[in-house]
Amino acid sequence: RAATGLLAPAAARDGLSAALARLLMLSKRCPFRDVRERSEAILGRVQELGIRIPRPLGHGPSRFIPEKETIQVGNEDAMMHTLFADSFATLGRLDNVTLVMVFHPQYLESFLKTQHYLLQMDGPLPLHYRHYIGIMAAARHQCSYLVNLHVNDFLHVGGDPKWLNGLENAPQKLQNLGELNKMLAHRPWLITKEHIEQLLKTEENSWSLAELIHAVVLLTHYHSLASFTFGCGISPEIDCEGGHTFRPPSVSNYCICDITNGYHGVDENQASPAGSIPTTESVCEVEALMEKMKQLQECRDEEEASQEEMATRFEREKRESMFVCSSEDEESAPARDVSRHFEDTSYGYKDFSRHGMHVPTFRVQDYSWEDHGYSLVNRLYPDVGQLLDEKFHIAYNLTYNTMAMHKDVDTSMLRRAIWNYIHCMFGIRYDDYDYGEINQLLDRSFKVYIKTVVCTPEKTTKRMYDSFWRQFEHSEKVHVNLLLVEARMQAELLYALRAITRYMT
């Protein structure tokens, strides 16, 4: 029923090709076995009629992680199956983000619950506005993967197709959000209470405080999700543009009609450093990192730096972070042009202290998520503060007490260094943290990866992903991306919410 029910609207909208691609997705990605079997049967019948069947263009949900190392639909455990079933029932699909995030089921459950609430439950904004804001946010990073998903969702909930021709065709109220969108995505430290006032005081096109909070949370959610998408090399969905092809594969012994045998023409020689056979150099890399963690802990126990010294170390790390940049000449993933969904295409990330401009340090002791942001969000958009708070805490505290091949390891020092380095790049300082630890724990290739994924995610390459923590598991690298996603989202939110608070007071 699900397979044939989904076939009709897809065929009406996009023709037979899209309908077959949708069935192909169901045959491989549906968590319900009966739907998979029915989809395969329909495709088999179509094949008998002499109609060409598409094949997946990618090899699994990620370009960076070999398909055989991801969780295969049909082989998941009970908890993962529940997550897959809930995701499919909510979204009508099992997307590639979910199939990569499921390395960490506890986080995925929180993520899906939050996203479902933001997009589908009662809230200040109408449903089509929510998906359009998702399109605007993802487009700022040229994330065609997320744009494509939300274009479909936008149309499904009755959105006007004309809006998709460009932001100038959307209502003025949404156009007015463009300035906040670009600053949040690229330079959130520039947001002031005057920007908030412009949105709230624009007569017939004005936003209410509750609507603005909803919009801000959606914008930060999709900016950060774009970071995860590029950071993990997420492939297009099978049934989306760029996810399937009718062209025969280059592997000569692979039959294009053989859609049920699980073979996608993957080159078995396609190796990835994570999870590969240990080399002396990479093993030494892990051992050296663990030794540094031990030494830093001993130094902590012996003496504590003064407040002046801590402030100096923060400023030093903040300055050094400006000179961490990608030197990659490798092309990142090709993307469909999505620039029509936002204004000022030349506006992008710039370090906050370049060109003689000085931005005051954002002290968490003066405005924090726990003491200020959480209550503001929860007051104006009930329950969302709680959902975000839970998601932040799960990402920050998530640990399996492992590092590569080592077990029973306390990784809290490393996780805090990653989180605080990201906030440092945004000019956010924790008075009680010694920023001298960051240079000890995060090497240059790792810093390049972090800054690229957080600040210019569309420039992320497989080479960057492969070059850091070479002996760590793919699940550990995905864990790093979860930290990056949540630290970035919280940093953006802190600047926006502080500006809203200043406007209100």
ROTI-799814 format. One record per residue (C-alpha): x, y, z; residue in one letter. Coordinates in steps of 0.25 Angstrom, whole numbers, padded with zeros to 4 digits, always signed. Layout:
// ROTI-799814
XYZa;...
// end
This chain:
// ROTI-799814
+0000+0000+0000r;+0011+0010+0004a;+0019+0007-0009a;+0007+0008-0019t;+0002+0020-0011g;+0015+0027-0012l;+0016+0024-0027l;+0004+0031-0032a;+0007+0046-0027p;+0022+0044-0031a;+0018+0039-0045a;+0008+0051-0046a;+0019+0061-0042r;+0031+0056-0048d;+0028+0045-0058g;+0032+0030-0058l;+0046+0033-0055s;+0044+0039-0042a;+0033+0029-0038a;+0043+0017-0041l;+0054+0025-0033a;+0044+0026-0021r;+0041+0011-0022l;+0056+0008-0023l;+0058+0016-0010m;+0047+0008-0003l;+0053-0005-0008s;+0066-0002-0001k;+0063+0009+0010r;+0049+0005+0016c;+0050+0000+0030p;+0037-0009+0028f;+0041-0022+0021r;+0027-0023+0015d;+0028-0010+0008v;+0042-0013+0003r;+0037-0027-0003e;+0025-0020-0010r;+0034-0009-0016s;+0044-0020-0021e;+0032-0028-0027a;+0027-0015-0034i;+0041-0012-0039l;+0042-0027-0044g;+0029-0025-0051r;+0033-0012-0058v;+0046-0019-0062q;+0038-0030-0069e;+0031-0020-0077l;+0044-0015-0083g;+0045-0002-0075i;+0059+0002-0071r;+0061+0002-0056i;+0070+0013-0049p;+0081+0010-0040r;+0087+0017-0028p;+0098+0027-0033l;+0105+0027-0020g;+0111+0016-0011h;+0103+0017+0002g;+0099+0029+0010p;+0113+0036+0011s;+0124+0039+0000r;+0134+0038+0012f;+0130+0025+0019i;+0130+0012+0011p;+0116+0006+0010e;+0119-0007+0017k;+0123+0001+0029e;+0110+0008+0031t;+0097+0002+0037i;+0090-0006+0027q;+0075-0005+0027v;+0069-0019+0030g;+0081-0022+0039n;+0079-0012+0050e;+0076-0015+0065d;+0063-0013+0072a;+0066+0001+0076m;+0071+0006+0063m;+0059-0001+0056h;+0050+0008+0065t;+0057+0020+0061l;+0057+0017+0046f;+0042+0014+0047a;+0039+0027+0054d;+0047+0035+0044s;+0041+0028+0032f;+0027+0030+0038a;+0030+0045+0041t;+0037+0048+0028l;+0032+0038+0018g;+0047+0034+0016r;+0059+0029+0023l;+0069+0040+0019d;+0084+0038+0018n;+0086+0048+0030v;+0079+0038+0038t;+0087+0026+0033l;+0100+0033+0037v;+0095+0039+0050m;+0090+0025+0055v;+0104+0022+0058f;+0100+0029+0071h;+0085+0025+0074p;+0084+0033+0087q;+0087+0046+0079y;+0079+0042+0067l;+0067+0041+0075e;+0068+0054+0081s;+0071+0061+0068f;+0059+0054+0061l;+0050+0059+0073k;+0055+0073+0072t;+0054+0074+0057q;+0040+0068+0057h;+0035+0078+0067y;+0042+0090+0059l;+0036+0085+0046l;+0022+0079+0049q;+0017+0081+0063m;+0009+0094+0067d;+0017+0106+0067g;+0017+0121+0063p;+0020+0119+0048l;+0012+0112+0037p;+0017+0099+0032l;+0021+0105+0018h;+0029+0116+0025y;+0037+0106+0033r;+0042+0098+0021h;+0044+0111+0013y;+0053+0116+0024i;+0060+0103+0024g;+0063+0105+0009i;+0068+0119+0011m;+0078+0114+0022a;+0083+0102+0015a;+0085+0110+0002a;+0094+0120+0009r;+0104+0108+0009h;+0101+0103-0005q;+0095+0091+0002c;+0087+0086-0010s;+0084+0073-0002y;+0076+0080+0009l;+0070+0090-0001v;+0065+0078-0010n;+0059+0071+0002l;+0051+0084+0007h;+0047+0088-0007v;+0039+0075-0007n;+0034+0077+0007d;+0030+0091+0004f;+0022+0087-0008l;+0016+0076+0000h;+0010+0085+0010v;+0004+0094+0000g;+0015+0104-0002g;+0014+0113-0014d;+0024+0108-0025p;+0027+0122-0030k;+0034+0125-0017w;+0044+0115-0022l;+0048+0123-0034n;+0056+0132-0024g;+0055+0139-0011l;+0050+0152-0018e;+0037+0144-0021n;+0035+0140-0006a;+0026+0150+0003p;+0034+0162+0008q;+0033+0157+0022k;+0042+0145+0018l;+0051+0154+0010q;+0053+0163+0022n;+0059+0150+0029l;+0071+0150+0018g;+0080+0159+0026e;+0079+0151+0039l;+0081+0138+0031n;+0094+0143+0025k;+0100+0148+0038m;+0096+0136+0046l;+0102+0127+0035a;+0115+0135+0033h;+0117+0146+0044r;+0108+0144+0056p;+0116+0154+0064w;+0111+0165+0056l;+0097+0163+0060i;+0091+0175+0069t;+0078+0179+0075k;+0076+0188+0063e;+0075+0176+0054h;+0065+0170+0063i;+0057+0183+0064e;+0056+0184+0049q;+0050+0171+0048l;+0040+0174+0059l;+0036+0188+0055k;+0033+0187+0040t;+0019+0190+0041e;+0010+0180+0032e;+0022+0171+0030n;+0027+0170+0044s;+0031+0158+0052w;+0025+0155+0066s;+0036+0151+0076l;+0031+0137+0076a;+0031+0136+0061e;+0045+0141+0061l;+0050+0131+0072i;+0044+0120+0063h;+0051+0126+0051a;+0065+0127+0058v;+0064+0113+0063v;+0061+0108+0049l;+0072+0116+0043l;+0083+0111+0053t;+0078+0097+0052h;+0080+0097+0037y;+0093+0104+0036h;+0098+0094+0046s;+0092+0082+0038l;+0099+0087+0026a;+0112+0086+0033s;+0108+0072+0037f;+0104+0069+0023t;+0117+0073+0017f;+0126+0069+0028g;+0121+0054+0027c;+0120+0055+0011g;+0105+0052+0011i;+0101+0046-0003s;+0088+0051-0010p;+0076+0042-0007e;+0073+0031-0017i;+0060+0037-0021d;+0066+0052-0022c;+0073+0059-0033e;+0087+0053-0034g;+0084+0041-0026g;+0081+0031-0037h;+0084+0029-0052t;+0079+0021-0064f;+0094+0020-0069r;+0100+0006-0068p;+0111+0005-0058p;+0126+0004-0062s;+0127-0009-0055v;+0125-0019-0066s;+0120-0031-0058n;+0109-0023-0051y;+0095-0024-0057c;+0087-0011-0056i;+0074-0019-0054c;+0079-0026-0042d;+0074-0017-0032i;+0071-0027-0020t;+0085-0033-0018n;+0091-0022-0010g;+0102-0020-0020y;+0104-0005-0025h;+0117-0007-0033g;+0126-0002-0021v;+0140-0003-0024d;+0146-0012-0013e;+0159-0005-0014n;+0152+0008-0009q;+0159+0009+0004a;+0158+0019+0015s;+0168+0022+0026p;+0157+0020+0038a;+0156+0006+0042g;+0168+0001+0033s;+0180-0007+0037i;+0188+0001+0047p;+0201+0007+0043t;+0212+0010+0052t;+0211+0025+0050e;+0196+0025+0052s;+0197+0017+0065v;+0207+0026+0070c;+0198+0038+0067e;+0187+0032+0076v;+0197+0028+0087e;+0203+0043+0086a;+0189+0049+0088l;+0186+0040+0100m;+0200+0044+0106e;+0197+0059+0104k;+0183+0057+0111m;+0190+0050+0123k;+0201+0061+0124q;+0191+0072+0124l;+0182+0066+0134q;+0195+0065+0143e;+0198+0080+0141c;+0184+0083+0144r;+0185+0076+0158d;+0198+0082+0161e;+0195+0097+0158e;+0185+0106+0152e;+0188+0118+0143a;+0184+0132+0147s;+0172+0139+0141q;+0181+0148+0134e;+0189+0137+0128e;+0176+0130+0124m;+0171+0142+0117a;+0184+0144+0110t;+0183+0129+0105r;+0169+0131+0100f;+0174+0143+0092e;+0186+0136+0086r;+0177+0124+0082e;+0167+0133+0076k;+0177+0140+0068r;+0184+0127+0063e;+0170+0122+0059s;+0169+0133+0048m;+0182+0127+0042f;+0176+0113+0041v;+0170+0112+0027c;+0169+0101+0016s;+0180+0100+0006s;+0172+0089-0001e;+0172+0090-0017d;+0163+0078-0018e;+0149+0081-0023e;+0138+0079-0012s;+0125+0072-0016a;+0118+0078-0028p;+0105+0084-0025a;+0093+0090-0032r;+0093+0105-0032d;+0084+0109-0020v;+0088+0124-0019s;+0074+0129-0024r;+0069+0125-0010h;+0077+0136-0003f;+0082+0150-0005e;+0096+0156-0006d;+0103+0144-0011t;+0117+0150-0009s;+0115+0151+0006y;+0123+0140+0013g;+0131+0136+0026y;+0142+0146+0030k;+0150+0145+0043d;+0144+0155+0053f;+0157+0162+0055s;+0162+0164+0041r;+0164+0177+0034h;+0165+0185+0047g;+0152+0182+0052m;+0151+0178+0066h;+0139+0170+0072v;+0138+0170+0087p;+0140+0156+0093t;+0126+0149+0097f;+0128+0145+0111r;+0119+0132+0114v;+0119+0137+0129q;+0111+0149+0124d;+0102+0142+0115y;+0101+0127+0114s;+0091+0117+0108w;+0088+0111+0122e;+0085+0124+0130d;+0079+0132+0119h;+0077+0126+0105g;+0070+0114+0110y;+0059+0122+0118s;+0057+0132+0107l;+0054+0121+0096v;+0045+0113+0105n;+0037+0125+0109r;+0034+0129+0095l;+0034+0116+0088y;+0030+0106+0099p;+0037+0092+0100d;+0048+0096+0089v;+0058+0101+0100g;+0057+0088+0107q;+0058+0080+0094l;+0071+0088+0090l;+0077+0087+0103d;+0075+0072+0103e;+0082+0071+0090k;+0093+0080+0094f;+0096+0072+0106h;+0095+0058+0099i;+0105+0063+0088a;+0115+0069+0098y;+0115+0058+0108n;+0113+0046+0098l;+0125+0036+0101t;+0127+0021+0100y;+0141+0023+0107n;+0148+0019+0095t;+0159+0025+0086m;+0162+0017+0074a;+0167+0003+0079m;+0167+0008+0093h;+0156+0005+0103k;+0153+0011+0117d;+0158+0025+0113v;+0153+0038+0119d;+0150+0047+0107t;+0144+0059+0114s;+0157+0067+0112m;+0157+0065+0097l;+0142+0067+0095r;+0143+0080+0103r;+0155+0085+0095a;+0147+0083+0082i;+0135+0090+0087w;+0143+0102+0093n;+0151+0103+0080y;+0139+0105+0072i;+0133+0115+0081h;+0147+0122+0082c;+0146+0123+0066m;+0133+0131+0069f;+0140+0140+0079g;+0133+0133+0091i;+0141+0131+0104r;+0139+0122+0116y;+0147+0129+0128d;+0149+0115+0135d;+0156+0109+0123y;+0171+0108+0120d;+0172+0111+0105y;+0186+0106+0105g;+0180+0092+0104e;+0175+0093+0090i;+0188+0094+0083n;+0193+0082+0091q;+0181+0073+0087l;+0177+0078+0073l;+0187+0077+0062d;+0187+0086+0050r;+0180+0076+0041s;+0169+0074+0051f;+0168+0089+0053k;+0167+0091+0037v;+0155+0081+0037y;+0148+0087+0049i;+0149+0101+0043k;+0145+0097+0029t;+0133+0089+0034v;+0128+0100+0043v;+0131+0113+0035c;+0131+0109+0021t;+0125+0094+0020p;+0123+0094+0005e;+0138+0094+0004k;+0140+0081+0012t;+0147+0070+0004t;+0149+0055+0006k;+0164+0058+0008r;+0161+0067+0020m;+0152+0056+0026y;+0163+0045+0024d;+0175+0054+0029s;+0171+0055+0043f;+0170+0044+0054w;+0174+0034+0043r;+0173+0022+0053q;+0160+0026+0059f;+0147+0019+0055e;+0137+0025+0045h;+0127+0026+0057s;+0137+0034+0065e;+0139+0044+0053k;+0123+0045+0052v;+0124+0048+0067h;+0133+0059+0064v;+0123+0065+0054n;+0112+0064+0065l;+0121+0073+0074l;+0123+0082+0062l;+0108+0083+0059v;+0104+0086+0073e;+0115+0095+0077a;+0113+0103+0064r;+0098+0104+0066m;+0099+0108+0081q;+0109+0119+0077a;+0100+0125+0066e;+0088+0124+0076l;+0096+0132+0087l;+0099+0144+0078y;+0084+0144+0073a;+0078+0142+0087l;+0087+0152+0093r;+0082+0163+0083a;+0068+0159+0085i;+0070+0160+0100t;+0076+0174+0098r;+0065+0178+0089y;+0055+0174+0100m;+0062+0181+0111t;
// end
